[in-house]
Amino acid sequence: MIIKGKVLQYGDNVDTDVIIPARYLTTTDPLELAKHCMEDLDPDFQKKLNNHSVIVAGKNFGCGSSREHAPLAIKGSGIKAVIASSFARIFYRNAINIGLPILELEKANERFHSGDEIEVDLQRGIITNLSQDKIYQTNPFPQFIQEIIDHGGLMNLVKERITS
């Protein structure tokens, strides 16, 4: 799977409470959550989505609570992938469970800038910054995780296997 898009850049320690503020946790509908994604951190997030589809961040992205609302809000917003220097472990697993591709790349925040056009080859783990003409190698997902992402999440994969 190849993902192309423009970068929205954020810093270190973006926690789940700024990804989706607690006051909106009365729903698990991704489209409803998406309306409020990042609003406390970046009030213009919704406006920027028209041209941007990949989040790049620093260390410890998704720290905080263990709820799945945060990756659901991001995916519901139309973000195609998140690239960060590191992820909070529970956020990482929740993102995989819902089929949101997330990639760890050392010094991600130093390698990309908001507005950069990038291409991500998930199967090969190659991230190309088309704006800067630079290529970065990260660890590709193991086959079983790639299969979860390809199916749009763990539950979709399980449903398919049960009905097959």
Backbone bond lengths (Angstrom), bond angles and torsions (degrees), N, CA, C in turn:
res aa  C-N    CA-C-N  psi(-1)  N-CA   C-N-CA  omega(-1)  CA-C   N-CA-C  phi
1 M - - - 1.449 - - 1.529 109.09 -
2 I 1.317 116.26 130.82 1.461 122.65 178.35 1.529 107.90 -110.70
3 I 1.315 115.67 130.61 1.466 122.11 177.84 1.523 107.64 -114.68
4 K 1.312 116.22 131.58 1.457 121.26 175.73 1.514 108.48 -122.99
5 G 1.325 116.46 142.60 1.450 119.16 177.80 1.502 112.41 177.32
6 K 1.325 114.35 178.57 1.452 121.72 176.25 1.515 109.27 -99.70
7 V 1.316 115.09 150.99 1.462 123.22 -175.46 1.528 111.60 -86.57
8 L 1.324 114.21 136.30 1.466 123.60 162.99 1.516 104.88 -109.81
9 Q 1.307 117.76 123.41 1.463 120.53 -172.03 1.528 111.65 -107.78
10 Y 1.339 114.91 138.01 1.462 122.74 175.80 1.521 108.68 -134.87
11 G 1.316 116.55 168.84 1.455 121.43 -174.50 1.514 114.56 -92.37
12 D 1.327 115.44 -152.86 1.461 123.56 179.70 1.528 110.42 -81.11
13 N 1.329 115.13 157.20 1.468 123.38 170.90 1.525 113.83 56.02
14 V 1.314 116.66 42.81 1.469 120.44 173.49 1.521 105.87 -75.29
15 D 1.339 115.51 109.68 1.463 118.09 -173.48 1.523 112.31 -94.37
16 T 1.308 114.84 165.52 1.460 120.76 -175.81 1.522 112.36 -62.74
17 D 1.333 118.02 -24.94 1.461 120.48 179.01 1.524 112.76 -72.73
18 V 1.329 119.02 -23.71 1.462 119.64 173.88 1.526 111.17 -93.84
19 I 1.325 116.96 -22.15 1.467 119.16 174.39 1.527 108.56 -66.81
20 I 1.330 116.73 -48.14 1.463 121.47 174.27 1.529 107.44 -142.97
21 P 1.338 116.23 107.47 1.465 119.98 -178.03 1.534 112.25 -58.63
22 A 1.316 115.46 145.13 1.472 122.52 -175.37 1.524 113.26 -56.09
23 R 1.313 117.72 -27.88 1.474 119.95 -177.68 1.532 112.37 -65.30
24 Y 1.325 117.63 -12.29 1.464 120.99 -179.42 1.528 113.04 -106.31
25 L 1.300 117.14 12.73 1.470 120.23 -175.19 1.522 113.59 -83.94
26 T 1.306 116.81 17.43 1.462 120.53 178.07 1.519 111.99 -82.79
27 T 1.327 116.89 -2.29 1.458 121.27 179.32 1.524 110.05 -135.70
28 T 1.308 115.37 158.00 1.460 120.62 171.44 1.529 110.60 -117.72
29 D 1.336 116.40 10.24 1.452 121.86 178.33 1.534 109.37 -70.89
30 P 1.330 117.92 114.87 1.467 120.36 -176.81 1.523 114.34 -56.88
31 L 1.318 117.54 -36.16 1.464 119.80 -179.12 1.518 111.82 -71.23
32 E 1.318 116.94 -35.42 1.469 120.40 176.54 1.530 110.30 -70.60
33 L 1.330 116.78 -43.52 1.465 120.84 176.96 1.522 110.77 -60.84
34 A 1.328 116.43 -38.12 1.467 121.57 -177.88 1.524 112.30 -58.80
35 K 1.314 117.36 -31.53 1.468 121.50 -179.25 1.527 112.02 -61.15
36 H 1.332 116.49 -23.08 1.467 121.32 -175.25 1.525 112.93 -117.64
37 C 1.328 116.61 6.06 1.455 121.28 -178.23 1.531 110.41 -60.35
38 M 1.300 116.72 129.28 1.469 125.71 175.03 1.529 114.46 64.52
39 E 1.326 119.17 8.68 1.463 119.63 -171.86 1.525 114.02 -62.66
40 D 1.323 118.75 -30.38 1.465 119.42 178.76 1.530 112.00 -79.72
41 L 1.310 117.24 -26.61 1.470 122.14 178.77 1.524 111.57 -87.60
42 D 1.326 115.94 -41.03 1.461 122.10 -174.66 1.530 108.73 -140.99
43 P 1.335 117.21 90.37 1.470 120.08 -177.96 1.532 113.96 -57.85
44 D 1.321 118.16 -20.67 1.464 121.65 179.23 1.527 113.52 -94.96
45 F 1.319 117.67 9.47 1.463 121.78 -176.98 1.528 111.54 -52.28
46 Q 1.319 117.80 -48.96 1.469 121.23 -177.33 1.527 111.61 -60.69
47 K 1.323 117.03 -39.57 1.464 120.89 179.08 1.527 111.15 -66.66
48 K 1.314 116.99 -36.66 1.461 121.66 -177.96 1.528 112.65 -71.75
49 L 1.314 117.35 -21.00 1.463 120.54 -176.00 1.520 113.31 -63.45
50 N 1.310 117.81 -22.81 1.461 119.67 -179.96 1.517 111.89 -58.18
51 N 1.306 116.98 -32.77 1.457 120.72 -175.24 1.526 113.80 -117.93
52 H 1.297 118.54 -3.61 1.461 121.47 -173.86 1.528 110.07 -125.22
53 S 1.328 116.00 142.69 1.453 117.53 -178.51 1.521 114.88 -144.01
54 V 1.335 117.38 7.39 1.462 120.79 177.31 1.527 107.87 -132.96
55 I 1.322 116.27 128.62 1.462 120.56 174.63 1.520 107.96 -93.09
56 V 1.336 115.56 133.67 1.465 121.94 171.92 1.521 106.29 -119.95
57 A 1.324 116.19 132.76 1.463 120.42 -177.30 1.525 110.24 -142.03
58 G 1.311 114.07 175.40 1.456 121.16 -179.58 1.515 112.06 -87.46
59 K 1.320 114.80 -137.41 1.465 121.80 -175.73 1.529 111.90 -81.67
60 N 1.329 115.12 149.72 1.457 123.58 168.59 1.527 113.61 62.98
61 F 1.326 117.39 38.36 1.463 120.62 178.77 1.527 109.37 -64.96
62 G 1.322 116.59 135.22 1.461 121.67 177.77 1.513 114.53 82.95
63 C 1.331 117.04 19.44 1.466 119.25 177.73 1.533 108.82 -68.42
64 G 1.305 116.47 165.82 1.464 120.11 179.86 1.504 111.34 111.62
65 S 1.310 116.26 -135.30 1.461 120.75 -173.39 1.521 111.76 -73.64
66 S 1.306 114.99 168.03 1.461 120.72 -176.28 1.528 112.64 -97.98
67 R 1.306 118.18 6.41 1.466 119.68 -176.24 1.525 111.92 -69.17
68 E 1.333 115.12 150.60 1.467 121.61 179.59 1.519 112.93 -80.07
69 H 1.307 118.19 -6.52 1.460 121.49 -176.74 1.537 112.02 -57.25
70 A 1.326 117.41 -37.19 1.463 120.39 -175.58 1.532 112.03 -63.45
71 P 1.333 119.65 -55.75 1.463 117.37 177.74 1.531 112.73 -65.33
72 L 1.337 118.08 -29.97 1.465 120.46 176.24 1.524 110.83 -62.90
73 A 1.337 116.96 -41.59 1.463 121.34 179.20 1.518 110.63 -64.32
74 I 1.322 116.28 -41.79 1.467 120.60 179.73 1.524 110.09 -64.44
75 K 1.315 116.73 -49.92 1.462 120.18 -179.30 1.524 111.04 -63.93
76 G 1.317 116.91 -41.19 1.459 121.10 178.39 1.512 112.94 -62.83
77 S 1.327 116.71 -25.25 1.470 122.09 178.53 1.521 112.46 -74.60
78 G 1.312 116.62 -11.13 1.459 120.08 -178.27 1.514 113.61 95.40
79 I 1.322 116.85 5.26 1.461 120.34 174.97 1.525 107.22 -66.35
80 K 1.330 116.11 129.53 1.462 120.77 -175.55 1.516 113.49 -89.31
81 A 1.346 117.24 -23.67 1.465 120.87 -179.14 1.527 109.03 -164.35
82 V 1.330 115.07 158.05 1.458 122.28 172.98 1.529 106.61 -125.24
83 I 1.322 115.17 130.47 1.461 122.25 176.41 1.517 106.34 -119.21
84 A 1.326 117.08 127.80 1.462 120.32 -179.73 1.523 109.45 -145.52
85 S 1.324 114.81 161.91 1.470 119.61 176.85 1.513 110.27 -64.58
86 S 1.334 116.61 -36.70 1.465 121.73 174.31 1.519 108.82 -160.57
87 F 1.324 115.18 159.15 1.456 122.84 179.96 1.523 109.62 -122.92
88 A 1.321 115.82 149.03 1.460 119.46 167.50 1.526 106.22 -63.59
89 R 1.302 116.56 137.10 1.471 121.14 -172.71 1.520 113.36 -58.62
90 I 1.337 118.60 -42.61 1.463 119.84 -177.69 1.529 110.23 -69.02
91 F 1.330 117.55 -36.57 1.467 120.39 176.17 1.530 109.19 -63.09
92 Y 1.315 116.95 -43.33 1.458 121.76 179.80 1.529 110.42 -55.20
93 R 1.323 115.48 -49.72 1.473 119.47 -178.19 1.524 111.66 -67.55
94 N 1.333 117.16 -41.10 1.465 120.07 177.95 1.525 111.02 -61.49
95 A 1.330 117.26 -40.24 1.462 120.94 179.35 1.533 110.30 -63.16
96 I 1.306 116.61 -45.31 1.469 120.17 178.08 1.527 109.57 -61.77
97 N 1.323 117.85 -44.39 1.467 121.70 -179.18 1.521 112.79 -56.58
98 I 1.333 117.91 -32.79 1.466 119.94 -179.22 1.534 112.19 -98.55
99 G 1.335 117.11 1.09 1.456 120.93 176.12 1.518 114.67 83.52
100 L 1.336 117.71 25.01 1.464 121.50 175.83 1.523 108.19 -92.98
101 P 1.322 118.40 113.91 1.464 120.10 -179.79 1.535 111.62 -67.69
102 I 1.316 115.68 127.48 1.461 121.51 177.05 1.522 108.29 -132.50
103 L 1.315 115.06 135.47 1.457 120.27 -176.30 1.520 110.25 -128.24
104 E 1.315 115.55 136.52 1.458 120.25 175.36 1.523 109.01 -94.12
105 L 1.331 114.57 130.75 1.453 121.37 178.22 1.519 107.40 -141.88
106 E 1.325 115.76 119.15 1.457 120.74 -179.55 1.525 110.27 -54.96
107 K 1.326 115.90 135.74 1.467 123.20 179.25 1.524 112.71 57.57
108 A 1.325 116.66 35.23 1.466 120.82 -178.26 1.516 111.74 -53.71
109 N 1.314 116.16 -42.52 1.462 120.56 -176.54 1.521 112.99 -66.66
110 E 1.309 117.36 -23.74 1.460 120.79 178.84 1.528 112.05 -86.46
111 R 1.321 116.94 -17.80 1.462 121.38 -174.03 1.529 113.30 -93.82
112 F 1.327 116.76 -16.78 1.459 121.66 -176.03 1.523 109.69 -132.91
113 H 1.327 115.44 157.08 1.462 121.77 176.36 1.522 108.85 -133.10
114 S 1.317 116.83 152.78 1.462 119.76 176.49 1.515 109.67 -52.21
115 G 1.324 114.94 132.20 1.456 121.07 179.91 1.514 114.93 95.40
116 D 1.348 117.84 -16.08 1.470 119.54 176.66 1.527 109.44 -59.55
117 E 1.310 116.00 139.67 1.464 121.61 173.65 1.520 107.35 -88.87
118 I 1.337 115.80 129.36 1.459 119.16 -179.42 1.521 110.88 -132.52
119 E 1.318 113.59 162.73 1.455 122.17 175.34 1.518 106.97 -132.28
120 V 1.320 116.38 132.70 1.459 121.73 -177.91 1.528 108.68 -121.41
121 D 1.326 115.78 120.96 1.458 121.81 174.45 1.524 106.44 -99.47
122 L 1.320 116.18 100.35 1.466 120.77 -174.97 1.515 112.61 -64.18
123 Q 1.313 117.66 -39.17 1.459 120.10 -176.54 1.522 112.88 -69.14
124 R 1.317 116.95 -32.54 1.463 120.32 -179.13 1.524 112.81 -99.34
125 G 1.332 117.28 -11.75 1.464 120.48 -179.28 1.520 112.69 71.53
126 I 1.318 117.00 31.28 1.460 121.27 -178.93 1.528 109.28 -107.70
127 I 1.327 115.41 128.37 1.459 121.92 177.39 1.526 106.61 -116.79
128 T 1.311 116.12 121.14 1.457 121.55 -179.88 1.514 109.49 -110.41
129 N 1.324 115.75 122.76 1.449 120.92 173.12 1.524 105.89 -88.55
130 L 1.322 115.83 99.64 1.466 121.23 -176.39 1.528 111.06 -68.10
131 S 1.320 117.51 -30.26 1.469 121.15 -179.67 1.523 112.16 -69.91
132 Q 1.324 116.17 -31.60 1.468 120.30 -177.56 1.526 112.47 -108.36
133 D 1.335 116.22 -1.65 1.458 121.84 -178.64 1.531 111.59 55.17
134 K 1.352 114.65 49.46 1.470 120.57 178.37 1.519 109.21 -128.73
135 I 1.341 114.53 147.20 1.461 121.23 -178.59 1.522 108.75 -121.98
136 Y 1.339 115.27 136.33 1.466 121.56 179.48 1.521 109.47 -125.83
137 Q 1.311 115.35 141.53 1.463 121.81 177.57 1.521 108.87 -105.36
138 T 1.301 115.78 129.22 1.459 121.84 173.16 1.519 107.43 -126.24
139 N 1.303 116.92 172.83 1.461 119.44 179.95 1.524 109.96 -74.17
140 P 1.331 117.53 122.94 1.459 118.61 175.60 1.531 109.50 -69.94
141 F 1.318 115.20 159.83 1.457 119.50 177.97 1.522 109.92 -68.53
142 P 1.325 117.31 144.15 1.465 119.07 170.00 1.539 108.57 -61.11
143 Q 1.298 116.79 158.25 1.469 121.85 -175.31 1.521 112.49 -54.02
144 F 1.335 118.97 -42.69 1.464 119.85 -176.58 1.527 111.64 -66.85
145 I 1.333 118.55 -32.88 1.470 120.59 176.77 1.525 109.75 -75.05
146 Q 1.323 117.28 -39.50 1.466 119.81 177.01 1.522 110.37 -59.65
147 E 1.320 116.43 -37.27 1.462 120.89 178.89 1.532 111.04 -64.77
148 I 1.322 117.49 -39.59 1.469 121.69 176.98 1.532 109.33 -61.88
149 I 1.324 117.00 -47.15 1.469 121.63 -179.51 1.526 110.30 -63.84
150 D 1.326 117.11 -43.78 1.472 121.11 -179.40 1.525 111.76 -60.28
151 H 1.326 117.26 -30.00 1.467 121.78 -179.86 1.533 112.76 -90.14
152 G 1.322 116.98 1.16 1.462 119.66 179.22 1.516 113.75 79.90
153 G 1.324 117.18 15.82 1.454 121.14 176.48 1.518 112.66 135.41
154 L 1.312 114.48 163.63 1.463 121.65 -176.95 1.531 112.52 -63.08
155 M 1.327 116.78 -42.86 1.463 118.87 -178.38 1.527 111.67 -63.41
156 N 1.319 117.77 -39.14 1.464 120.44 177.53 1.522 111.23 -63.51
157 L 1.322 116.52 -40.42 1.458 120.13 178.24 1.528 111.06 -64.58
158 V 1.309 116.56 -45.12 1.467 121.15 -179.93 1.523 110.64 -62.64
159 K 1.335 116.96 -44.29 1.474 120.41 178.51 1.522 110.92 -59.14
160 E 1.320 116.22 -41.88 1.475 119.71 -179.97 1.523 110.42 -64.49
161 R 1.308 116.19 -42.23 1.479 119.32 -178.48 1.526 111.83 -68.45
162 I 1.315 117.08 -34.57 1.461 120.42 -179.95 1.518 110.65 -68.93
163 T 1.340 117.06 -38.82 1.456 120.56 -177.58 1.521 113.58 -83.30
164 S 1.324 117.22 -10.14 1.485 119.96 -178.64 1.499 111.93 -80.79
